């Protein structure tokens, strides 16, 4: 790839952006997402056709103006090879498009689209991702990403691995069951359709969470993410064009992703060095954060991430409820970005962090810093 500025790409990611270099200003100008327990009335094409149309209409963007399209999904989850080709019907048959796909969360597709915009060949990009875990077995699917020689043949489920991680944290005194319950309660309150009802019974809810039996020791049902079907669509635009599509764009000020060892026994599961490094390279410490949307499969993982990002009480965390409230495989990371972007676009926040993860026990992590003008 030929980049417009020297040393744009590093060996492991994109360095923090600032006004002093020649990076293109890229922003999120429109978002649309939907999550539900079971998506039974429509298929993936119908779901994404609706979300993509809402996303384009919200910004007043026509399909002809979108120079690049990138999607994220899982053929394993869909149960058929090249399932993403079928879902391209949701974009439209005409005009022809320049398209790419990642077999990862949509947040990583957004990263590819961001790089494409930096090259300067296009000014606008559409990013979308989706997942329908209710139609298959997410436990079996996630086991396929483990070490193919020593771990995957044992078929450990993702929640058991996360439970081992939580147990390490508890045994080392880094977290407590009470703190995990507080995270679960925050998720239920923020993700509830009636948060006032949850708030009024705060003490009762906390006691109920503490008394829940462990289903994968030490994780209780409330400590594990709520699996959901759904999808998300995001439109990116560069420079002055972004301002023509959106009155207050959510500018991407920094974005980076890193990966830890594939071998679980070769890394400290009580930490996430890749999350820390990605946040540092994205520029987390250059200013205060109004909000953060972090992507974790369990309450224990959210606690790890809060520590790695050094989030304080001034930062509102997972106002959407996060993945504990609703977790769509292949789309939860992109939804975290859309949640931060939507609040910046609406003026509810000025600066936020969006996080996406993939792999067992927080192996791969992407951090995106967004700001409003």
N, C-alpha and C positions, 0 to 999 in steps of 0.2 A: 504494500500500500504506500502511496506517495502522499504524505501529509503536508499541509500548507505551512507548518512551522517546524523548526528543527527540534529534534529530540522530543517529539510529541508523545511517542509511545515508549514505555519502559518495558522491561522484561516481564513484568508481572501485572501491569495495569497502567492506568492513565494518571499522571500526576495532578495534584491540586491545581485548579484553574484560578487565575487572577487577571485583573485588568491590564497587567503589565505585559502579558504575552499575547500571541496572535490567535488564541483559540476563538472559535466562533461562539457567539452567545446563542445558546439553544434553550428553549423553554417548553414546558408542558402547557398546551393551550386549551386542551379539552380532555375530559375523562368520562367514562361510563362503565359501571360494573354492576354485577348482579350475583348474589349467592343465595342458595336455598338448600334445605336438607336433602331433598331428592328432586331432581329435574326430570319429571316423567312425562310432561305434556308436550315438550318440544325437544328436538335433537340439538346437537352442537351447532349445526349450520344455522338453524332458526334462531338460537340464542345469540350467536355472534352477529348475525345479520341485523338484529334489532339493536344490539349494543353499538356496533360500528356506525349504523345510521344515526343513532342518538349522538354519538361522539362527533361525527361530521357536521350534523345539523346544528349542534350547540355552538360550534366555532364558525359556522358558515363556510366550511371547507368542502369543495367539490372533489370527486374522485380524480378528476383530471389534474388537480393541484397537488396531489400526493405523489411525491417522486419515488418513495421507497416504502415497502411493506415488509414487516418482520413479525413472525409469530412464534409462540412457544407452546408446546403441547407434548404429550407422551403417547407414542404408538403402543407401548406396552399397556398403558391404562385404557386406551381405546380398543385394544384387542385386534388391531389390524395394521398392516404395514402401510406407510405413507398416508395415514389418516388425515394429516394436515392438508393434503392436496384436496381432499373432499371438502374440508371446511373453508377452503379458498372461495367456494361458491358464495360465502357470506359477504365477500368483498365486492363481488360483481364480476360479470363476464367481460365487461367492456368499460373503459378502455383497457388495453393490455398493461400489466404492471411489472415493475422490477421488484422481485420478491425473494425473501430468504426465510429460513426457519431454524430454530434451535430446539433440540430435544431437552429443554430445560425450562425453568420458570420464566414467565414473561418478562421479569425484571432483567434477565440476561439478554433477552431479545431487544429490550429497550437500550441496553448498553451497545449492542451492535448497531442499532439505528442511530444512536448518538455519534458513534465513530463515522458512520456513513455521512452524517451531516457535517462532521468536521472536515471530511475530505473536500467538501464543497461542490459535489456533483449534484446534490439535491438540496432543497430548502425546507421540505416538509416530509414527515414520515408518519406512517400509521403503525402502531404496535398493538398486538392483541394476544391474549392467551386464554386458555380454558381447560377445564378438567371435569370429568364426570365419574368420580370414584364410586358412586353408588352402583354403577353398572358392573363393577369388577371387584377385585380384592386389592386394596391399597397395600396391605401387609405383604402380599406376594410380590407386587410390583416393586416396592422399595427394597426388598431383599435382593433383587437383581443388581443393584448398584454397589453391593458389598464386594469385598475381596473374593474373586472367583475361585480361588484355590483353598483357602482356609476358613472363610466365614460364610460365604453364600451357600455352600453345600449343607450347612447346618440349618438354613432357613430361619434365622432369628428374626422376629418381627421388630419393626421400628420402635414400637412402644417399649418392648423389653430392653432394647439397647438404650433408649432414653431413660429407662428406670435405673439401669446400671450407672448411668451418668449422674442421676439424682442421688443415688445411694452414696457415691463417692463424695459428692458435695456435702451431704448430711454427716457422713462419718468424719470428714475433715473439719466440721463445724463452720463451713462457709455459708450455709443457709440453714433454715429451720422449717419445720412443717408449718409453723404459724405464718412465716413469711410467704411460703408457697400458697397458703390459703388466702392471704391478703391479695396476692397477684390474681388468683382465680376469682376472688370477689370483685376486684377492679374490672376484670374482663367481663364478668356477668353484668355488672352495673352499666358499663359503657356500651356493651353490645345489646342491652335490653331495649325493647320497644317502649318500656315504661320505667326509666331509670329511677324516678321518684319513689316507685313502689319498692324497688330494691334498696334504695337509700334509707327508707323509713324502717326497714327490717334488717338493718345492717348487722346488729349484734346476733340476731337469730340466724341470719345467713352464715355468718362466720362460724358459729357453733355447729351448724349443720355440716359445713364443709370440713371442719375439724373431725367430726364424728363419722365421716364417710369411710367405709372400708377401702383398703387398698385393693385395686384390681390388678395392678402390676407393681408389686411392692418396690418402692414406697409411694408410687403414684396412685392417687385417687382419681375417680372419674372426672372431677372438676379440674384436675391438674393436667389433663390431656386435651389437646385441641379437638374441637367439634368438626368432624369431617363433613364437607358440604360440596355440592355441585355448583358450578358457576363459571363466570368468565369476566374479562376486563378488557377494555379498549382505551388506548391513549393516543393522542396526536401530539407530535413534536414539531416545532417550527423554529427556524433560525432567524436571528437579526430582527430587522424592522418588520419582516413579514409576520413574526409572532405577534407583534402589537396590533397588526391589522386583523388578526383572528380573535384576539382576546384583549380586553381592557387592562387586565392585570395578570400577565403571564407568570407562571411559576418557573423561574429561571434555574437551570441546573448549574450550580456553582462548583460542584465537584462530584465525581463519580469514580468508583474504583471497586474492583473485586479481587479477592485473594482466595487461596486454597490451602488447607492443612493436609497432613499426611493421610493417605488412604487407609493406612493400617491403624486400627483403633488403639492397639497396644503401644504404638510409637509416639503417641501424643498425650498430653495432660488433658483429660476430658473435663476437668473442672474449670478449664479456661477455653477461650477461643481466640488464639493469636491472629488468625486471619481476619476476624471481625475487627479487632483492635487496629490492625495495620490498614485495612481498607478504610476505616473511619478516619484514621490519621492522614492518609494520602488524599482523601476526599475533602479534607479541610474542616473537620468537625470543630476544632478549637479556635477558629478564626473569629468567632462571634458566638453570642448566646443562642440557645435553641429554644424556640417557643413550644415545639412539640416534636415527638418522635413516634414513628410507627415501626415497631420491631417484630420480626417474624420468628417465632419459636414454636416448636411442637408441644412443649410442656411449660408449666410455670417455672420449673427449675432452669430451663434454657433462657427464659425471659430474664431471670435474675442474673445469669451469666452475662447476657448481653448488656443489661443495664450497667453492670460493673465495668465491662470492657469499654463502653461508650462514656463512662463516667457521668451518667445522667444525674442531675440534682433535682431537688423538689420544685424548682422553677419550671422544669420541662414537663409538659403534660404528655404522658405516655399512653399510647394505644387508645385514643379517644373513640376509635371505632369498635373497640373490644378486642382487636387483634385476632391472631389465628386461633387463640383459645376459644373465642366466640364463634368463629366460622373459618374453616381452613379448607381451601380448594387447592388440591395438588396441581401444580404447574401455573397457578394464577395468583396465589396468596402474596408472593413477593411484588408482583406488578400492582396488586390491589393496595399494598402498603404505600407504594409511590403515588398511586392515584388519590389515596386518602390525604396524604400531605399536600399534594398539588391542589386538590379541590378546596382545601381550607385556605391556602395562600391565594388562590384565584378569587375566592369569595371575600377576602380581606380579614378572615378570622385569625390569621397568623402571618408573620413576616418571614420566619426562617424555620425550617424543619429538617429532620433526618428521616429517611426511609431506608429500611433494611430488608434484605431478602437472603434466605439461606437455602442450601441444597446439600444433599448427602447426609450420612448418619452423624448424629451428635454435633451439629453445627460445623461440618467439614468445610463447606464452601460458603463464602459470605460476600455480599455486595452491599455497598453503602452509597446512597445518593443524597447529596445536600441540595435543597431547593430554597430559593429566596424570592420574595416579591420585591418590587421596586418601592 
